[in-house]
Amino acid sequence: MTFDPTADATPEEIQARVDTLLEENELVLFMKGNKLMPQCGYSQKALDILQQYRDDVVAEDVLPALDAYRAALSEHSGWETIPQTFVDGEFIGGSDILEELHQRGELADQLGVDADDVDDGLEAPF
């Protein structure tokens, strides 16, 4: 078992962690579980979609302090549902919005990548 620094964190510490992640990273996915073991289908879908475009997704597992993360994230997005994707500190959406942007061919622009560089070999079946 690995050490999880957020397991006993206060709501204030989680808010500071969310703020720091959004300030210091270009692409952040707040999800249930982690990249190796997503714990919800929506989180898996969001991760799969994002990884078609970029390999630098910073994934933050919200499960150790779910209520505190929801509260902290709602300050930035106005949403309480998970997963949530942020680019340059701005809320993009959850898995359904990512899927819609992907299907309309608009996600590459949102993520700041050239559409020709998208890894279509990982196309998710949705």
Buried (B, 14 or more C-beta within 10 A) or exposed (E): EEEEEBEEBEEEBBBEBBBEBBEEBBBBBBBBBBBEEBEBEBBBBBBBBBBBBBEEBBBBBBBBBEEBBBBBBEEBBEBEBBBBBBBEBEBBBBBEBBBEBBEEEEBBEBBEBEEEEBEEEEEEEE
